[in-house]
Amino acid sequence: MKLKNIFTIALSAVLAAGVTSCEDMLKVDSKTYMFDYQNTLDDPTDTVYSVLGIVQKMQVIADRTNILGEIRGDLVAVSDHASEDLRDLYGYDFTKLKSTNKYDQPVDYYSIINNCNFFLTNADTAFVRNEKQILKGEYIVILCYRAWAYLQLAQIYGEVPYFDKPITGDNANAGVRMNIKQLAQTLLLDFKDDYIKYMDKYSPNYGKLGGEELGDGSKTMQHESLDMFIPIRLIMGDLCLWAEDYAHAALYYHDFLINDTHTTTTGTNSVTWLTNDFLYDGSDNYSASIFGDNGHITYIPMEADKYSGVVSDLVNIYNSTEDNDYWYQLTRSRAATAISVRQNYCYHAKRSASNRYEWAAYINDKSAMEELLLRGDRRLGAVLETDYEILSDEEINTSNQGTEIQTLNKINSEKIWLYRKDVVYLRLAEALNRCELPQTAFTILKEGLCKASIDSINQGEKTRATNVNGVDISAVYDFPTTKFQLARTEWYTTTVNSAGSTLNVYCARWSSTGNTIGIHSRGCGDAAYDPNYTIPVDTVNGRIPTLEDSVRAVEERLIDEMALETCFEGYRFGDLMRIAMHRADDPGSPAYGGFAENDFLAKRVATRESANLDDTKDYYETKDEALYTKLLGDGKSLNKAWFLILPDDK
């Protein structure tokens, strides 16, 4: 990326303003504080440097935010060549983590927070030039960075000290301990009503950064500065979701997808079979497109080389590369495989062009299909590719290189993504479901929200949307027909060459006029036409399912969809934790009134190495009982075993 010079100047500006290193600042005897020079930031140049200086500090925690979000979840396993730091984290014995573990460094998160606090305390937002509060935009950008950093910190360490002022020698030990729900509620108070409208009109824009010549005829990656800023609606939606203010979370996510400046549809990118006989491998416009610039929203820009600054190592952790002698360190867990193969790929078929008779086709015998990742959802096999390098006997005996080649197509070493559009849709579904609108939430997974699908939602559910704990969120049904169109299937005839024969095949594809599909259709075919993909509410002893039953059932579908869609992206532990917290609000939950329904997270993580691949049997048939017991705790209280340990608590 080659932003070293810009970032160095930016950091120097911040340090000159008074922020020193935050190393060991959480220790009681720390002598490293931020000196309170009472500087006032009242120049636009200072604010640009300050923002970019904070982005530089976010580079330091970019990789570990991904790693700590995945390695404590259920979707990732360590390879035999994983580093000791990674193996220790995977083992969940955080009391024995070495002080040198590079992923266990809370000081780096507080360094971001402290720099944010310095700016927020000293920036003169009332300063006006040309009738505009020219520092207000950067103030809001940095407010969003600080909120994001606090949410990451709390997901990693559980209960953390909260500071809203720069840390100095006088207040270094004055931070109040808060869990993530308390933090979210507190941070929301800093966001004023007019901030969203201001950012829609006056968001800072520093143009393009990077793109410098390397001397060999190539250029570093160029970055739009706007892509580095966290959209205010998304961070406010996240804060509301963690604070369990589901109504406002739903509104913020919806309003991000549809506002005066842009419209964000799901698009129709997917991984498909070519025909309904499941013999011909199909097409993939998913793995390359959905993880490119069109599918993403915000990222942390990383350097192209170590000379320029902080580079990402995720490529060498998830991929086989020349730099790591083709020994990748993290791969998919058995649980990730199980969630994928237990899905049913539905092919919506027609008998002929003139015959309107339609049906849903499935693989008749999934167990007979040799390749596991072709049996169900197609996404995992599309984004995590494996192959074997063929070596001679002599090469095998003399080479120290791995022969199993793994490639994770989600990795971009110069862009560590924080948000992409499908994540927003999944969180909108999560919020809507907890607003007691399970059918609406499930529609996001099955069909995609637009007028055609919204019209089929139960009227009673739409009425409930007018009063969710006193908040009217019926605006969430606003997906204008002119911009959101359901991608119904259209038909075409093609030819397929197989075993020397040319076959005429009648195929299905998404309509070129539609732009909205259910998230499940990304990898499971025509989910909108799948009669078996429903809200899985089971009756118990003939009891009629309640609304609470439906909400909890949708969460079971939702947590699986999050796994299928966002595996390896760093969200997993947070998703498990957040939904476990939601469920403790249910009167029927064994954890009712507690911090979280710990069993929801514990049983999944404890089954990461033993999940049942056979969808006719219990997914949790066997699990790591010792790990399950540790993560369950008393079943409802904030369980410290989920989290790494702050220095003062060791």
Rosetta blueprint (number, residue, H / E / L):
1 M L
2 K L
3 L L
4 K H
5 N H
6 I H
7 F H
8 T H
9 I H
10 A H
11 L H
12 S H
13 A H
14 V H
15 L H
16 A H
17 A L
18 G L
19 V L
20 T L
21 S L
22 C L
23 E L
24 D L
25 M L
26 L L
27 K L
28 V L
29 D L
30 S L
31 K L
32 T L
33 Y L
34 M L
35 F L
36 D L
37 Y L
38 Q L
39 N L
40 T L
41 L E
42 D L
43 D L
44 P H
45 T H
46 D H
47 T H
48 V H
49 Y H
50 S H
51 V H
52 L H
53 G H
54 I H
55 V H
56 Q H
57 K H
58 M H
59 Q H
60 V H
61 I H
62 A H
63 D H
64 R H
65 T H
66 N H
67 I H
68 L H
69 G H
70 E H
71 I H
72 R L
73 G L
74 D L
75 L L
76 V E
77 A E
78 V E
79 S L
80 D L
81 H L
82 A L
83 S L
84 E H
85 D H
86 L H
87 R H
88 D H
89 L H
90 Y H
91 G L
92 Y L
93 D L
94 F H
95 T H
96 K H
97 L L
98 K L
99 S L
100 T L
101 N L
102 K L
103 Y L
104 D L
105 Q L
106 P L
107 V H
108 D H
109 Y H
110 Y H
111 S H
112 I H
113 I H
114 N H
115 N H
116 C H
117 N H
118 F H
119 F H
120 L H
121 T H
122 N H
123 A E
124 D L
125 T L
126 A L
127 F L
128 V E
129 R E
130 N L
131 E L
132 K E
133 Q E
134 I L
135 L L
136 K H
137 G H
138 E H
139 Y H
140 I H
141 V H
142 I H
143 L H
144 C H
145 Y H
146 R H
147 A H
148 W H
149 A H
150 Y H
151 L H
152 Q H
153 L H
154 A H
155 Q H
156 I H
157 Y H
158 G L
159 E L
160 V E
161 P E
162 Y E
163 F L
164 D L
165 K L
166 P L
167 I L
168 T L
169 G L
170 D L
171 N L
172 A L
173 N L
174 A L
175 G L
176 V E
177 R E
178 M E
179 N L
180 I H
181 K H
182 Q H
183 L H
184 A H
185 Q H
186 T H
187 L H
188 L H
189 L L
190 D L
191 F L
192 K L
193 D L
194 D L
195 Y H
196 I H
197 K H
198 Y H
199 M H
200 D H
201 K H
202 Y H
203 S L
204 P L
205 N L
206 Y L
207 G L
208 K E
209 L E
210 G E
211 G L
212 E L
213 E E
214 L L
215 G L
216 D L
217 G L
218 S L
219 K E
220 T L
221 M L
222 Q E
223 H E
224 E E
225 S H
226 L H
227 D H
228 M H
229 F L
230 I L
231 P L
232 I H
233 R H
234 L H
235 I H
236 M H
237 G H
238 D H
239 L H
240 C H
241 L H
242 W H
243 A L
244 E L
245 D L
246 Y H
247 A H
248 H H
249 A H
250 A H
251 L H
252 Y H
253 Y H
254 H H
255 D H
256 F H
257 L H
258 I E
259 N L
260 D L
261 T L
262 H L
263 T E
264 T L
265 T L
266 T L
267 G E
268 T L
269 N L
270 S L
271 V E
272 T L
273 W L
274 L L
275 T L
276 N L
277 D L
278 F L
279 L L
280 Y L
281 D L
282 G L
283 S L
284 D E
285 N L
286 Y L
287 S L
288 A L
289 S L
290 I L
291 F L
292 G L
293 D L
294 N L
295 G L
296 H E
297 I E
298 T E
299 Y E
300 I E
301 P E
302 M L
303 E L
304 A L
305 D L
306 K L
307 Y L
308 S L
309 G L
310 V L
311 V L
312 S L
313 D L
314 L H
315 V H
316 N H
317 I H
318 Y H
319 N L
320 S L
321 T L
322 E L
323 D L
324 N L
325 D L
326 Y L
327 W L
328 Y L
329 Q L
330 L E
331 T E
332 R E
333 S L
334 R H
335 A H
336 A H
337 T H
338 A H
339 I H
340 S H
341 V H
342 R L
343 Q L
344 N L
345 Y L
346 C E
347 Y E
348 H E
349 A E
350 K E
351 R L
352 S L
353 A L
354 S L
355 N L
356 R L
357 Y L
358 E E
359 W E
360 A E
361 A E
362 Y L
363 I L
364 N L
365 D L
366 K H
367 S H
368 A H
369 M L
370 E L
371 E L
372 L H
373 L H
374 L H
375 R L
376 G L
377 D L
378 R L
379 R H
380 L H
381 G H
382 A H
383 V H
384 L E
385 E E
386 T E
387 D E
388 Y E
389 E L
390 I L
391 L L
392 S L
393 D H
394 E H
395 E H
396 I H
397 N H
398 T H
399 S L
400 N L
401 Q L
402 G L
403 T L
404 E E
405 I E
406 Q E
407 T E
408 L E
409 N L
410 K L
411 I L
412 N L
413 S L
414 E L
415 K E
416 I E
417 W E
418 L E
419 Y E
420 R E
421 K H
422 D H
423 V H
424 V H
425 Y H
426 L H
427 R H
428 L H
429 A H
430 E H
431 A H
432 L H
433 N H
434 R H
435 C L
436 E L
437 L L
438 P H
439 Q H
440 T H
441 A H
442 F H
443 T H
444 I H
445 L H
446 K H
447 E L
448 G L
449 L L
450 C L
451 K H
452 A H
453 S H
454 I H
455 D L
456 S L
457 I L
458 N L
459 Q H
460 G H
461 E H
462 K H
463 T H
464 R H
465 A L
466 T L
467 N L
468 V E
469 N L
470 G L
471 V E
472 D L
473 I L
474 S H
475 A H
476 V H
477 Y H
478 D L
479 F L
480 P L
481 T L
482 T L
483 K L
484 F L
485 Q L
486 L E
487 A L
488 R L
489 T E
490 E E
491 W E
492 Y E
493 T E
494 T E
495 T E
496 V E
497 N E
498 S E
499 A L
500 G L
501 S E
502 T E
503 L E
504 N E
505 V E
506 Y E
507 C E
508 A E
509 R E
510 W E
511 S L
512 S L
513 T L
514 G L
515 N L
516 T E
517 I L
518 G L
519 I L
520 H L
521 S H
522 R H
523 G H
524 C H
525 G E
526 D L
527 A H
528 A H
529 Y H
530 D L
531 P L
532 N L
533 Y L
534 T L
535 I L
536 P L
537 V L
538 D L
539 T L
540 V L
541 N L
542 G L
543 R L
544 I L
545 P L
546 T L
547 L H
548 E H
549 D H
550 S H
551 V H
552 R H
553 A H
554 V H
555 E H
556 E H
557 R H
558 L H
559 I H
560 D H
561 E H
562 M H
563 A H
564 L H
565 E H
566 T H
567 C L
568 F L
569 E L
570 G L
571 Y L
572 R H
573 F H
574 G H
575 D H
576 L H
577 M H
578 R H
579 I H
580 A H
581 M H
582 H H
583 R H
584 A L
585 D L
586 D L
587 P L
588 G L
589 S L
590 P L
591 A L
592 Y L
593 G L
594 G L
595 F L
596 A L
597 E L
598 N H
599 D H
600 F H
601 L H
602 A H
603 K H
604 R H
605 V H
606 A L
607 T L
608 R L
609 E L
610 S L
611 A L
612 N L
613 L L
614 D L
615 D L
616 T L
617 K L
618 D L
619 Y L
620 Y L
621 E L
622 T L
623 K L
624 D L
625 E H
626 A H
627 L H
628 Y H
629 T H
630 K H
631 L H
632 L H
633 G L
634 D L
635 G L
636 K L
637 S L
638 L L
639 N L
640 K H
641 A H
642 W H
643 F L
644 L L
645 I L
646 L L
647 P H
648 D H
649 D H
650 K L
